[in-house]
Amino acid sequence: MKVKDVPQDKGMIGDHGTEVCYAVDDDGRYKIASSLGWEPKNIANEQAWDIINRDIADAIQGIRTGKLSPLAYHMTKNLMDEGLLANYSGFYRWRVKRHLRADVFNKLKPAFLKRYADIFEISIEELETVPDLEIKGDKNI
């Protein structure tokens, strides 16, 4: 792609700066060019964030019904799954999965809670709560 043809379709990235890409200049050499975004990439990012927001809303709903622990919210919000959280925490995956149950989480030792809180860089009190977000449809508002 030529430098003059680098897309400038403002999207998520364009709201916060520009992204770097490589393009060919008039002499045929690769050159760094900045872009505000590219429409297909903007659409893909928007769809991905819609899915993430739906997963967060599902986690909050599960917490409200007593099926899930607040750990599910913080894990989802930080784009983690059980395996990744297990790697960061040093717990076995089956243990992390068990800690996602509200009844088990409510009995965790402070040392275990601190380990999770440190991973998310929050206090134990914040770990034990979730924001009071209103859930509309498949998105959290």
N, CA, C and O atoms as CSV, one atom per row, in Angstrom:
chain,resi,resn,atom,element,x,y,z
A,1,MET,N,N,0.848,-1.156,0.000
A,1,MET,CA,C,0.000,0.000,0.000
A,1,MET,C,C,0.909,1.239,0.000
A,1,MET,O,O,1.945,1.263,0.664
A,2,LYS,N,N,0.514,2.228,-0.730
A,2,LYS,CA,C,1.257,3.489,-0.792
A,2,LYS,C,C,0.950,4.336,0.446
A,2,LYS,O,O,-0.122,4.217,1.040
A,3,VAL,N,N,1.892,5.181,0.823
A,3,VAL,CA,C,1.722,6.039,1.990
A,3,VAL,C,C,0.452,6.876,1.858
A,3,VAL,O,O,-0.281,7.050,2.832
A,4,LYS,N,N,0.194,7.388,0.670
A,4,LYS,CA,C,-0.983,8.238,0.464
A,4,LYS,C,C,-2.295,7.450,0.553
A,4,LYS,O,O,-3.364,8.038,0.715
A,5,ASP,N,N,-2.210,6.112,0.446
A,5,ASP,CA,C,-3.406,5.269,0.489
A,5,ASP,C,C,-3.678,4.659,1.863
A,5,ASP,O,O,-4.621,3.884,2.023
A,6,VAL,N,N,-2.858,5.003,2.851
A,6,VAL,CA,C,-3.072,4.461,4.203
A,6,VAL,C,C,-4.435,4.939,4.696
A,6,VAL,O,O,-4.707,6.140,4.706
A,7,PRO,N,N,-5.298,3.997,5.108
A,7,PRO,CA,C,-6.656,4.373,5.527
A,7,PRO,C,C,-6.653,5.301,6.739
A,7,PRO,O,O,-5.818,5.185,7.637
A,8,GLN,N,N,-7.593,6.206,6.735
A,8,GLN,CA,C,-7.758,7.162,7.833
A,8,GLN,C,C,-9.205,7.146,8.312
A,8,GLN,O,O,-9.802,8.197,8.547
A,9,ASP,N,N,-9.762,5.947,8.453
A,9,ASP,CA,C,-11.145,5.788,8.914
A,9,ASP,C,C,-11.160,5.836,10.433
A,9,ASP,O,O,-10.803,4.857,11.089
A,10,LYS,N,N,-11.567,6.954,10.992
A,10,LYS,CA,C,-11.534,7.134,12.437
A,10,LYS,C,C,-12.398,6.088,13.129
A,10,LYS,O,O,-13.544,5.856,12.745
A,11,GLY,N,N,-11.830,5.464,14.151
A,11,GLY,CA,C,-12.528,4.450,14.936
A,11,GLY,C,C,-12.026,4.487,16.354
A,11,GLY,O,O,-11.688,5.552,16.872
A,12,MET,N,N,-11.975,3.332,16.988
A,12,MET,CA,C,-11.539,3.240,18.383
A,12,MET,C,C,-10.119,3.774,18.576
A,12,MET,O,O,-9.851,4.501,19.533
A,13,ILE,N,N,-9.229,3.420,17.682
A,13,ILE,CA,C,-7.836,3.869,17.799
A,13,ILE,C,C,-7.752,5.376,17.567
A,13,ILE,O,O,-7.039,6.079,18.283
A,14,GLY,N,N,-8.467,5.861,16.584
A,14,GLY,CA,C,-8.423,7.275,16.233
A,14,GLY,C,C,-8.900,8.195,17.334
A,14,GLY,O,O,-8.552,9.376,17.352
A,15,ASP,N,N,-9.691,7.671,18.250
A,15,ASP,CA,C,-10.157,8.472,19.385
A,15,ASP,C,C,-9.038,8.725,20.395
A,15,ASP,O,O,-9.131,9.641,21.212
A,16,HIS,N,N,-7.986,7.918,20.338
A,16,HIS,CA,C,-6.923,7.992,21.338
A,16,HIS,C,C,-5.545,8.239,20.722
A,16,HIS,O,O,-4.542,8.194,21.433
A,17,GLY,N,N,-5.479,8.491,19.459
A,17,GLY,CA,C,-4.192,8.704,18.792
A,17,GLY,C,C,-4.202,8.027,17.441
A,17,GLY,O,O,-5.238,7.925,16.784
A,18,THR,N,N,-3.052,7.574,17.044
A,18,THR,CA,C,-2.931,6.892,15.758
A,18,THR,C,C,-2.180,5.582,15.949
A,18,THR,O,O,-1.524,5.368,16.968
A,19,GLU,N,N,-2.287,4.712,14.952
A,19,GLU,CA,C,-1.532,3.477,14.989
A,19,GLU,C,C,-0.484,3.510,13.884
A,19,GLU,O,O,-0.648,4.192,12.873
A,20,VAL,N,N,0.566,2.781,14.089
A,20,VAL,CA,C,1.669,2.750,13.138
A,20,VAL,C,C,1.468,1.597,12.178
A,20,VAL,O,O,1.108,0.490,12.580
A,21,CYS,N,N,1.704,1.866,10.911
A,21,CYS,CA,C,1.692,0.805,9.916
A,21,CYS,C,C,2.814,1.098,8.912
A,21,CYS,O,O,3.405,2.178,8.922
A,22,TYR,N,N,3.086,0.148,8.075
A,22,TYR,CA,C,4.136,0.323,7.080
A,22,TYR,C,C,3.495,0.468,5.712
A,22,TYR,O,O,2.542,-0.235,5.374
A,23,ALA,N,N,4.039,1.398,4.930
A,23,ALA,CA,C,3.542,1.636,3.580
A,23,ALA,C,C,4.745,1.955,2.688
A,23,ALA,O,O,5.846,2.224,3.169
A,24,VAL,N,N,4.506,1.918,1.405
A,24,VAL,CA,C,5.576,2.163,0.437
A,24,VAL,C,C,5.530,3.616,0.000
A,24,VAL,O,O,4.472,4.133,-0.358
A,25,ASP,N,N,6.694,4.278,0.032
A,25,ASP,CA,C,6.751,5.674,-0.416
A,25,ASP,C,C,6.913,5.742,-1.937
A,25,ASP,O,O,6.886,4.714,-2.614
A,26,ASP,N,N,7.078,6.939,-2.465
A,26,ASP,CA,C,7.186,7.125,-3.913
A,26,ASP,C,C,8.431,6.485,-4.502
A,26,ASP,O,O,8.473,6.215,-5.702
A,27,ASP,N,N,9.452,6.236,-3.678
A,27,ASP,CA,C,10.687,5.609,-4.144
A,27,ASP,C,C,10.650,4.093,-4.004
A,27,ASP,O,O,11.639,3.427,-4.311
A,28,GLY,N,N,9.538,3.533,-3.549
A,28,GLY,CA,C,9.400,2.091,-3.409
A,28,GLY,C,C,9.977,1.532,-2.123
A,28,GLY,O,O,10.132,0.317,-1.998
A,29,ARG,N,N,10.295,2.382,-1.171
A,29,ARG,CA,C,10.848,1.942,0.120
A,29,ARG,C,C,9.748,1.925,1.176
A,29,ARG,O,O,8.824,2.738,1.171
A,30,TYR,N,N,9.892,0.965,2.075
A,30,TYR,CA,C,8.940,0.913,3.180
A,30,TYR,C,C,9.182,2.069,4.123
A,30,TYR,O,O,10.321,2.423,4.431
A,31,LYS,N,N,8.094,2.643,4.570
A,31,LYS,CA,C,8.164,3.798,5.450
A,31,LYS,C,C,7.077,3.653,6.506
A,31,LYS,O,O,6.026,3.063,6.254
A,32,ILE,N,N,7.334,4.192,7.678
A,32,ILE,CA,C,6.328,4.177,8.741
A,32,ILE,C,C,5.298,5.260,8.434
A,32,ILE,O,O,5.642,6.405,8.143
A,33,ALA,N,N,4.037,4.873,8.506
A,33,ALA,CA,C,2.942,5.825,8.279
A,33,ALA,C,C,1.952,5.680,9.429
A,33,ALA,O,O,1.812,4.598,10.000
A,34,SER,N,N,1.276,6.753,9.760
A,34,SER,CA,C,0.276,6.680,10.828
A,34,SER,C,C,-1.119,6.610,10.218
A,34,SER,O,O,-1.377,7.125,9.130
A,35,SER,N,N,-1.999,5.957,10.953
A,35,SER,CA,C,-3.373,5.769,10.493
A,35,SER,C,C,-4.322,5.979,11.655
A,35,SER,O,O,-4.034,5.583,12.785
A,36,LEU,N,N,-5.454,6.605,11.372
A,36,LEU,CA,C,-6.500,6.764,12.383
A,36,LEU,C,C,-7.317,5.486,12.530
A,36,LEU,O,O,-8.027,5.317,13.521
A,37,GLY,N,N,-7.227,4.606,11.577
A,37,GLY,CA,C,-7.966,3.353,11.617
A,37,GLY,C,C,-8.337,2.898,10.221
A,37,GLY,O,O,-8.057,3.569,9.228
A,38,TRP,N,N,-8.968,1.751,10.174
A,38,TRP,CA,C,-9.364,1.141,8.923
A,38,TRP,C,C,-10.729,0.523,9.159
A,38,TRP,O,O,-10.898,-0.241,10.109
A,39,GLU,N,N,-11.683,0.827,8.338
A,39,GLU,CA,C,-13.078,0.451,8.570
A,39,GLU,C,C,-13.269,-1.037,8.898
A,39,GLU,O,O,-13.958,-1.337,9.873
A,40,PRO,N,N,-12.701,-1.985,8.141
A,40,PRO,CA,C,-12.891,-3.398,8.519
A,40,PRO,C,C,-12.350,-3.713,9.920
A,40,PRO,O,O,-12.956,-4.475,10.672
A,41,LYS,N,N,-11.213,-3.121,10.254
A,41,LYS,CA,C,-10.637,-3.334,11.587
A,41,LYS,C,C,-11.532,-2.702,12.653
A,41,LYS,O,O,-11.712,-3.281,13.725
A,42,ASN,N,N,-12.090,-1.538,12.379
A,42,ASN,CA,C,-12.997,-0.876,13.324
A,42,ASN,C,C,-14.229,-1.730,13.588
A,42,ASN,O,O,-14.677,-1.844,14.728
A,43,ILE,N,N,-14.775,-2.329,12.536
A,43,ILE,CA,C,-15.958,-3.181,12.679
A,43,ILE,C,C,-15.620,-4.412,13.518
A,43,ILE,O,O,-16.386,-4.795,14.402
A,44,ALA,N,N,-14.470,-5.032,13.237
A,44,ALA,CA,C,-14.058,-6.221,13.990
A,44,ALA,C,C,-13.842,-5.881,15.463
A,44,ALA,O,O,-14.248,-6.645,16.338
A,45,ASN,N,N,-13.208,-4.747,15.744
A,45,ASN,CA,C,-12.994,-4.333,17.137
A,45,ASN,C,C,-14.318,-4.078,17.844
A,45,ASN,O,O,-14.493,-4.467,18.999
A,46,GLU,N,N,-15.244,-3.430,17.161
A,46,GLU,CA,C,-16.548,-3.150,17.760
A,46,GLU,C,C,-17.288,-4.444,18.081
A,46,GLU,O,O,-17.893,-4.569,19.146
A,47,GLN,N,N,-17.242,-5.405,17.161
A,47,GLN,CA,C,-17.899,-6.691,17.404
A,47,GLN,C,C,-17.255,-7.431,18.569
A,47,GLN,O,O,-17.950,-8.039,19.383
A,48,ALA,N,N,-15.930,-7.379,18.651
A,48,ALA,CA,C,-15.228,-8.046,19.756
A,48,ALA,C,C,-15.619,-7.425,21.090
A,48,ALA,O,O,-15.862,-8.149,22.056
A,49,TRP,N,N,-15.684,-6.093,21.164
A,49,TRP,CA,C,-16.051,-5.435,22.414
A,49,TRP,C,C,-17.513,-5.681,22.772
A,49,TRP,O,O,-17.855,-5.726,23.954
A,50,ASP,N,N,-18.375,-5.841,21.777
A,50,ASP,CA,C,-19.764,-6.200,22.068
A,50,ASP,C,C,-19.826,-7.563,22.758
A,50,ASP,O,O,-20.594,-7.747,23.702
A,51,ILE,N,N,-19.022,-8.514,22.291
A,51,ILE,CA,C,-18.985,-9.845,22.893
A,51,ILE,C,C,-18.435,-9.765,24.318
A,51,ILE,O,O,-18.968,-10.398,25.230
A,52,ILE,N,N,-17.369,-8.989,24.506
A,52,ILE,CA,C,-16.775,-8.837,25.842
A,52,ILE,C,C,-17.792,-8.216,26.796
A,52,ILE,O,O,-17.946,-8.679,27.926
A,53,ASN,N,N,-18.485,-7.171,26.348
A,53,ASN,CA,C,-19.499,-6.530,27.198
A,53,ASN,C,C,-20.633,-7.493,27.539
A,53,ASN,O,O,-21.155,-7.463,28.653
A,54,ARG,N,N,-21.018,-8.345,26.592
A,54,ARG,CA,C,-22.052,-9.344,26.850
A,54,ARG,C,C,-21.555,-10.356,27.887
A,54,ARG,O,O,-22.306,-10.754,28.778
A,55,ASP,N,N,-20.289,-10.772,27.770
A,55,ASP,CA,C,-19.726,-11.708,28.745
A,55,ASP,C,C,-19.674,-11.085,30.141
A,55,ASP,O,O,-19.943,-11.761,31.134
A,56,ILE,N,N,-19.331,-9.802,30.216
A,56,ILE,CA,C,-19.309,-9.107,31.510
A,56,ILE,C,C,-20.720,-9.046,32.087
A,56,ILE,O,O,-20.915,-9.281,33.280
A,57,ALA,N,N,-21.697,-8.732,31.248
A,57,ALA,CA,C,-23.095,-8.683,31.702
A,57,ALA,C,C,-23.549,-10.056,32.184
A,57,ALA,O,O,-24.262,-10.152,33.183
A,58,ASP,N,N,-23.148,-11.120,31.490
A,58,ASP,CA,C,-23.498,-12.475,31.908
A,58,ASP,C,C,-22.868,-12.806,33.262
A,58,ASP,O,O,-23.503,-13.430,34.112
A,59,ALA,N,N,-21.625,-12.387,33.454
A,59,ALA,CA,C,-20.947,-12.631,34.730
A,59,ALA,C,C,-21.673,-11.902,35.856
A,59,ALA,O,O,-21.897,-12.473,36.924
A,60,ILE,N,N,-22.036,-10.657,35.625
A,60,ILE,CA,C,-22.750,-9.889,36.657
A,60,ILE,C,C,-24.094,-10.540,36.968
A,60,ILE,O,O,-24.491,-10.626,38.130
A,61,GLN,N,N,-24.785,-10.992,35.944
A,61,GLN,CA,C,-26.065,-11.659,36.156
A,61,GLN,C,C,-25.877,-12.940,36.975
A,61,GLN,O,O,-26.676,-13.238,37.863
A,62,GLY,N,N,-24.821,-13.690,36.673
A,62,GLY,CA,C,-24.528,-14.906,37.439
A,62,GLY,C,C,-24.199,-14.612,38.886
A,62,GLY,O,O,-24.552,-15.385,39.776
A,63,ILE,N,N,-23.526,-13.499,39.129
A,63,ILE,CA,C,-23.200,-13.092,40.498
A,63,ILE,C,C,-24.472,-12.695,41.238
A,63,ILE,O,O,-24.660,-13.060,42.398
A,64,ARG,N,N,-25.336,-11.955,40.569
A,64,ARG,CA,C,-26.598,-11.519,41.196
A,64,ARG,C,C,-27.485,-12.695,41.562
A,64,ARG,O,O,-28.215,-12.640,42.552
A,65,THR,N,N,-27.427,-13.768,40.763
A,65,THR,CA,C,-28.256,-14.945,41.057
A,65,THR,C,C,-27.595,-15.881,42.054
A,65,THR,O,O,-28.200,-16.867,42.476
A,66,GLY,N,N,-26.360,-15.583,42.434
A,66,GLY,CA,C,-25.662,-16.398,43.421
A,66,GLY,C,C,-24.945,-17.605,42.855
A,66,GLY,O,O,-24.421,-18.420,43.613
A,67,LYS,N,N,-24.910,-17.739,41.538
A,67,LYS,CA,C,-24.234,-18.877,40.922
A,67,LYS,C,C,-22.730,-18.647,40.782
A,67,LYS,O,O,-21.944,-19.591,40.867
A,68,LEU,N,N,-22.340,-17.415,40.571
A,68,LEU,CA,C,-20.929,-17.090,40.353
A,68,LEU,C,C,-20.406,-16.179,41.447
A,68,LEU,O,O,-21.166,-15.483,42.121
A,69,SER,N,N,-19.097,-16.199,41.606
A,69,SER,CA,C,-18.442,-15.315,42.566
A,69,SER,C,C,-17.991,-14.038,41.851
A,69,SER,O,O,-17.939,-14.009,40.621
A,70,PRO,N,N,-17.672,-12.999,42.594
A,70,PRO,CA,C,-17.158,-11.772,41.981
A,70,PRO,C,C,-15.881,-12.003,41.182
A,70,PRO,O,O,-15.526,-11.192,40.326
A,71,LEU,N,N,-15.200,-13.092,41.455
A,71,LEU,CA,C,-13.994,-13.431,40.686
A,71,LEU,C,C,-14.321,-13.566,39.200
A,71,LEU,O,O,-13.493,-13.230,38.353
A,72,ALA,N,N,-15.509,-14.050,38.879
A,72,ALA,CA,C,-15.921,-14.210,37.476
A,72,ALA,C,C,-15.966,-12.853,36.770
A,72,ALA,O,O,-15.549,-12.734,35.618
A,73,TYR,N,N,-16.470,-11.841,37.459
A,73,TYR,CA,C,-16.525,-10.495,36.878
A,73,TYR,C,C,-15.119,-9.964,36.609
A,73,TYR,O,O,-14.825,-9.505,35.505
A,74,HIS,N,N,-14.252,-10.026,37.619
A,74,HIS,CA,C,-12.910,-9.462,37.476
A,74,HIS,C,C,-12.099,-10.219,36.428
A,74,HIS,O,O,-11.315,-9.620,35.692
A,75,MET,N,N,-12.285,-11.515,36.364
A,75,MET,CA,C,-11.600,-12.326,35.361
A,75,MET,C,C,-12.055,-11.924,33.954
A,75,MET,O,O,-11.231,-11.731,33.061
A,76,THR,N,N,-13.347,-11.803,33.769
A,76,THR,CA,C,-13.899,-11.446,32.456
A,76,THR,C,C,-13.519,-10.022,32.070
A,76,THR,O,O,-13.149,-9.763,30.925
A,77,LYS,N,N,-13.608,-9.111,33.011
A,77,LYS,CA,C,-13.268,-7.710,32.751
A,77,LYS,C,C,-11.802,-7.562,32.319
A,77,LYS,O,O,-11.470,-6.685,31.522
A,78,ASN,N,N,-10.948,-8.412,32.843
A,78,ASN,CA,C,-9.529,-8.360,32.513
A,78,ASN,C,C,-9.159,-9.303,31.366
A,78,ASN,O,O,-7.985,-9.599,31.146
A,79,LEU,N,N,-10.171,-9.765,30.645
A,79,LEU,CA,C,-9.994,-10.593,29.449
A,79,LEU,C,C,-9.196,-11.863,29.739
A,79,LEU,O,O,-8.309,-12.244,28.975
A,80,MET,N,N,-9.525,-12.498,30.842
A,80,MET,CA,C,-8.858,-13.736,31.236
A,80,MET,C,C,-9.837,-14.899,31.198
A,80,MET,O,O,-11.047,-14.721,31.332
A,81,ASP,N,N,-9.290,-16.085,31.012
A,81,ASP,CA,C,-10.086,-17.288,31.190
A,81,ASP,C,C,-9.499,-18.049,32.375
A,81,ASP,O,O,-8.525,-17.603,32.982
A,82,GLU,N,N,-10.084,-19.188,32.699
A,82,GLU,CA,C,-9.638,-19.940,33.870
A,82,GLU,C,C,-8.171,-20.343,33.768
A,82,GLU,O,O,-7.436,-20.283,34.754
A,83,GLY,N,N,-7.749,-20.753,32.581
A,83,GLY,CA,C,-6.373,-21.181,32.389
A,83,GLY,C,C,-5.370,-20.057,32.607
A,83,GLY,O,O,-4.343,-20.246,33.259
A,84,LEU,N,N,-5.671,-18.901,32.063
A,84,LEU,CA,C,-4.759,-17.764,32.212
A,84,LEU,C,C,-4.699,-17.308,33.668
A,84,LEU,O,O,-3.624,-17.018,34.193
A,85,LEU,N,N,-5.868,-17.247,34.316
A,85,LEU,CA,C,-5.884,-16.856,35.724
A,85,LEU,C,C,-5.146,-17.886,36.585
A,85,LEU,O,O,-4.488,-17.529,37.562
A,86,ALA,N,N,-5.259,-19.140,36.221
A,86,ALA,CA,C,-4.523,-20.186,36.936
A,86,ALA,C,C,-3.017,-19.969,36.786
A,86,ALA,O,O,-2.271,-20.107,37.756
A,87,ASN,N,N,-2.574,-19.635,35.595
A,87,ASN,CA,C,-1.146,-19.379,35.371
A,87,ASN,C,C,-0.657,-18.198,36.200
A,87,ASN,O,O,0.415,-18.268,36.802
A,88,TYR,N,N,-1.415,-17.133,36.237
A,88,TYR,CA,C,-1.019,-15.949,36.997
A,88,TYR,C,C,-1.056,-16.199,38.503
A,88,TYR,O,O,-0.195,-15.714,39.237
A,89,SER,N,N,-2.054,-16.957,38.963
A,89,SER,CA,C,-2.251,-17.130,40.399
A,89,SER,C,C,-1.405,-18.250,40.994
A,89,SER,O,O,-1.096,-18.237,42.185
A,90,GLY,N,N,-1.038,-19.202,40.172
A,90,GLY,CA,C,-0.316,-20.358,40.692
A,90,GLY,C,C,-1.249,-21.445,41.197
A,90,GLY,O,O,-0.787,-22.491,41.655
A,91,PHE,N,N,-2.565,-21.214,41.121
A,91,PHE,CA,C,-3.532,-22.244,41.489
A,91,PHE,C,C,-3.723,-23.177,40.304
A,91,PHE,O,O,-3.521,-22.787,39.154
A,92,TYR,N,N,-4.113,-24.409,40.594
A,92,TYR,CA,C,-4.494,-25.299,39.510
A,92,TYR,C,C,-5.759,-24.762,38.860
A,92,TYR,O,O,-6.562,-24.078,39.494
A,93,ARG,N,N,-5.917,-25.086,37.588
A,93,ARG,CA,C,-7.084,-24.607,36.842
A,93,ARG,C,C,-8.388,-25.064,37.497
A,93,ARG,O,O,-9.342,-24.290,37.582
A,94,TRP,N,N,-8.435,-26.311,37.958
A,94,TRP,CA,C,-9.659,-26.817,38.571
A,94,TRP,C,C,-9.990,-26.029,39.829
A,94,TRP,O,O,-11.157,-25.884,40.194
A,95,ARG,N,N,-8.943,-25.513,40.498
A,95,ARG,CA,C,-9.178,-24.725,41.705
A,95,ARG,C,C,-9.757,-23.359,41.364
A,95,ARG,O,O,-10.677,-22.879,42.026
A,96,VAL,N,N,-9.209,-22.743,40.325
A,96,VAL,CA,C,-9.749,-21.447,39.884
A,96,VAL,C,C,-11.210,-21.625,39.499
A,96,VAL,O,O,-12.059,-20.814,39.869
A,97,LYS,N,N,-11.499,-22.681,38.762
A,97,LYS,CA,C,-12.879,-22.943,38.348
A,97,LYS,C,C,-13.781,-23.105,39.571
A,97,LYS,O,O,-14.919,-22.633,39.575
A,98,ARG,N,N,-13.278,-23.765,40.594
A,98,ARG,CA,C,-14.032,-23.955,41.829
A,98,ARG,C,C,-14.238,-22.619,42.548
A,98,ARG,O,O,-15.299,-22.379,43.125
A,99,HIS,N,N,-13.218,-21.750,42.510
A,99,HIS,CA,C,-13.316,-20.439,43.165
A,99,HIS,C,C,-14.315,-19.518,42.464
A,99,HIS,O,O,-14.718,-18.499,43.025
A,100,LEU,N,N,-14.712,-19.868,41.255
A,100,LEU,CA,C,-15.721,-19.079,40.539
A,100,LEU,C,C,-17.124,-19.328,41.090
A,100,LEU,O,O,-18.055,-18.586,40.780
A,101,ARG,N,N,-17.272,-20.357,41.894
A,101,ARG,CA,C,-18.560,-20.625,42.544
A,101,ARG,C,C,-18.683,-19.734,43.764
A,101,ARG,O,O,-17.745,-19.631,44.555
A,102,ALA,N,N,-19.824,-19.092,43.925
A,102,ALA,CA,C,-20.036,-18.135,45.023
A,102,ALA,C,C,-19.857,-18.786,46.389
A,102,ALA,O,O,-19.224,-18.206,47.270
A,103,ASP,N,N,-20.407,-19.986,46.574
A,103,ASP,CA,C,-20.319,-20.630,47.884
A,103,ASP,C,C,-18.880,-20.956,48.278
A,103,ASP,O,O,-18.534,-20.890,49.457
A,104,VAL,N,N,-18.051,-21.303,47.318
A,104,VAL,CA,C,-16.647,-21.609,47.596
A,104,VAL,C,C,-15.858,-20.310,47.806
A,104,VAL,O,O,-15.055,-20.207,48.733
A,105,PHE,N,N,-16.094,-19.332,46.943
A,105,PHE,CA,C,-15.371,-18.050,47.032
A,105,PHE,C,C,-15.593,-17.384,48.389
A,105,PHE,O,O,-14.669,-16.810,48.965
A,106,ASN,N,N,-16.811,-17.464,48.888
A,106,ASN,CA,C,-17.150,-16.816,50.165
A,106,ASN,C,C,-16.404,-17.421,51.351
A,106,ASN,O,O,-16.370,-16.825,52.427
A,107,LYS,N,N,-15.805,-18.600,51.167
A,107,LYS,CA,C,-15.069,-19.262,52.251
A,107,LYS,C,C,-13.553,-19.215,52.046
A,107,LYS,O,O,-12.807,-19.818,52.818
A,108,LEU,N,N,-13.095,-18.507,51.017
A,108,LEU,CA,C,-11.653,-18.469,50.739
A,108,LEU,C,C,-10.883,-17.756,51.843
A,108,LEU,O,O,-11.366,-16.797,52.446
A,109,LYS,N,N,-9.687,-18.243,52.089
A,109,LYS,CA,C,-8.800,-17.626,53.071
A,109,LYS,C,C,-8.327,-16.272,52.546
A,109,LYS,O,O,-8.204,-16.086,51.336
A,110,PRO,N,N,-8.063,-15.330,53.445
A,110,PRO,CA,C,-7.581,-14.011,53.030
A,110,PRO,C,C,-6.332,-14.077,52.141
A,110,PRO,O,O,-6.169,-13.244,51.250
A,111,ALA,N,N,-5.463,-15.043,52.371
A,111,ALA,CA,C,-4.250,-15.166,51.547
A,111,ALA,C,C,-4.603,-15.477,50.094
A,111,ALA,O,O,-3.956,-14.975,49.175
A,112,PHE,N,N,-5.624,-16.300,49.889
A,112,PHE,CA,C,-6.057,-16.617,48.527
A,112,PHE,C,C,-6.677,-15.390,47.869
A,112,PHE,O,O,-6.414,-15.099,46.702
A,113,LEU,N,N,-7.513,-14.666,48.639
A,113,LEU,CA,C,-8.137,-13.454,48.105
A,113,LEU,C,C,-7.082,-12.417,47.739
A,113,LEU,O,O,-7.189,-11.739,46.717
A,114,LYS,N,N,-6.065,-12.304,48.584
A,114,LYS,CA,C,-4.998,-11.339,48.316
A,114,LYS,C,C,-4.255,-11.698,47.035
A,114,LYS,O,O,-3.884,-10.818,46.258
A,115,ARG,N,N,-4.043,-12.977,46.820
A,115,ARG,CA,C,-3.352,-13.404,45.607
A,115,ARG,C,C,-4.140,-12.974,44.366
A,115,ARG,O,O,-3.561,-12.475,43.401
A,116,TYR,N,N,-5.447,-13.169,44.395
A,116,TYR,CA,C,-6.280,-12.736,43.269
A,116,TYR,C,C,-6.300,-11.210,43.168
A,116,TYR,O,O,-6.174,-10.661,42.073
A,117,ALA,N,N,-6.455,-10.529,44.291
A,117,ALA,CA,C,-6.507,-9.064,44.278
A,117,ALA,C,C,-5.214,-8.477,43.704
A,117,ALA,O,O,-5.250,-7.506,42.949
A,118,ASP,N,N,-4.087,-9.063,44.061
A,118,ASP,CA,C,-2.805,-8.574,43.540
A,118,ASP,C,C,-2.718,-8.740,42.025
A,118,ASP,O,O,-2.167,-7.882,41.337
A,119,ILE,N,N,-3.249,-9.817,41.514
A,119,ILE,CA,C,-3.234,-10.041,40.065
A,119,ILE,C,C,-4.008,-8.939,39.350
A,119,ILE,O,O,-3.560,-8.423,38.326
A,120,PHE,N,N,-5.166,-8.582,39.889
A,120,PHE,CA,C,-6.013,-7.559,39.260
A,120,PHE,C,C,-5.639,-6.141,39.689
A,120,PHE,O,O,-6.230,-5.166,39.225
A,121,GLU,N,N,-4.649,-6.038,40.580
A,121,GLU,CA,C,-4.182,-4.749,41.099
A,121,GLU,C,C,-5.314,-3.952,41.744
A,121,GLU,O,O,-5.500,-2.763,41.483
A,122,ILE,N,N,-6.060,-4.652,42.593
A,122,ILE,CA,C,-7.157,-4.048,43.348
A,122,ILE,C,C,-7.066,-4.528,44.789
A,122,ILE,O,O,-6.278,-5.419,45.104
A,123,SER,N,N,-7.866,-3.943,45.655
A,123,SER,CA,C,-7.901,-4.382,47.047
A,123,SER,C,C,-8.798,-5.612,47.179
A,123,SER,O,O,-9.553,-5.944,46.265
A,124,ILE,N,N,-8.705,-6.277,48.323
A,124,ILE,CA,C,-9.574,-7.432,48.575
A,124,ILE,C,C,-11.032,-6.987,48.606
A,124,ILE,O,O,-11.917,-7.709,48.146
A,125,GLU,N,N,-11.278,-5.799,49.150
A,125,GLU,CA,C,-12.652,-5.283,49.196
A,125,GLU,C,C,-13.205,-5.096,47.777
A,125,GLU,O,O,-14.361,-5.426,47.512
A,126,GLU,N,N,-12.390,-4.576,46.883
A,126,GLU,CA,C,-12.839,-4.408,45.494
A,126,GLU,C,C,-13.042,-5.754,44.820
A,126,GLU,O,O,-13.949,-5.913,44.004
A,127,LEU,N,N,-12.194,-6.727,45.160
A,127,LEU,CA,C,-12.322,-8.067,44.590
A,127,LEU,C,C,-13.648,-8.699,44.978
A,127,LEU,O,O,-14.242,-9.440,44.195
A,128,GLU,N,N,-14.109,-8.407,46.182
A,128,GLU,CA,C,-15.326,-9.026,46.688
A,128,GLU,C,C,-16.605,-8.342,46.210
A,128,GLU,O,O,-17.706,-8.779,46.547
A,129,THR,N,N,-16.467,-7.286,45.435
A,129,THR,CA,C,-17.645,-6.568,44.941
A,129,THR,C,C,-17.589,-6.443,43.423
A,129,THR,O,O,-16.551,-6.655,42.797
A,130,VAL,N,N,-18.714,-6.100,42.867
A,130,VAL,CA,C,-18.797,-5.789,41.437
A,130,VAL,C,C,-19.551,-4.477,41.303
A,130,VAL,O,O,-20.365,-4.146,42.165
A,131,PRO,N,N,-19.298,-3.731,40.246
A,131,PRO,CA,C,-20.035,-2.472,40.094
A,131,PRO,C,C,-21.521,-2.736,39.884
A,131,PRO,O,O,-21.920,-3.785,39.378
A,132,ASP,N,N,-22.310,-1.779,40.276
A,132,ASP,CA,C,-23.753,-1.893,40.117
A,132,ASP,C,C,-24.122,-1.375,38.733
A,132,ASP,O,O,-24.623,-0.260,38.588
A,133,LEU,N,N,-23.867,-2.198,37.720
A,133,LEU,CA,C,-24.162,-1.811,36.344
A,133,LEU,C,C,-25.560,-2.263,35.974
A,133,LEU,O,O,-25.999,-3.359,36.325
A,134,GLU,N,N,-26.234,-1.404,35.268
A,134,GLU,CA,C,-27.561,-1.760,34.777
A,134,GLU,C,C,-27.363,-2.598,33.527
A,134,GLU,O,O,-26.598,-2.218,32.640
A,135,ILE,N,N,-28.037,-3.721,33.448
A,135,ILE,CA,C,-27.902,-4.612,32.303
A,135,ILE,C,C,-29.127,-4.449,31.418
A,135,ILE,O,O,-30.260,-4.675,31.844
A,136,LYS,N,N,-28.872,-4.049,30.170
A,136,LYS,CA,C,-29.964,-3.897,29.205
A,136,LYS,C,C,-29.646,-4.779,28.002
A,136,LYS,O,O,-28.587,-4.650,27.389
A,137,GLY,N,N,-30.557,-5.663,27.676
A,137,GLY,CA,C,-30.336,-6.520,26.528
A,137,GLY,C,C,-29.099,-7.355,26.718
A,137,GLY,O,O,-28.934,-8.025,27.738
A,138,ASP,N,N,-28.205,-7.310,25.701
A,138,ASP,CA,C,-26.991,-8.109,25.802
A,138,ASP,C,C,-25.768,-7.246,26.080
A,138,ASP,O,O,-24.641,-7.686,25.857
A,139,LYS,N,N,-25.974,-6.024,26.565
A,139,LYS,CA,C,-24.842,-5.144,26.873
A,139,LYS,C,C,-24.988,-4.613,28.282
A,139,LYS,O,O,-26.095,-4.498,28.806
A,140,ASN,N,N,-23.851,-4.288,28.894
A,140,ASN,CA,C,-23.947,-3.628,30.194
A,140,ASN,C,C,-23.775,-2.133,29.962
A,140,ASN,O,O,-22.949,-1.712,29.152
A,141,ILE,N,N,-24.542,-1.353,30.663
A,141,ILE,CA,C,-24.545,0.106,30.461
A,141,ILE,C,C,-23.994,0.780,31.685
A,141,ILE,O,O,-23.908,2.007,31.728
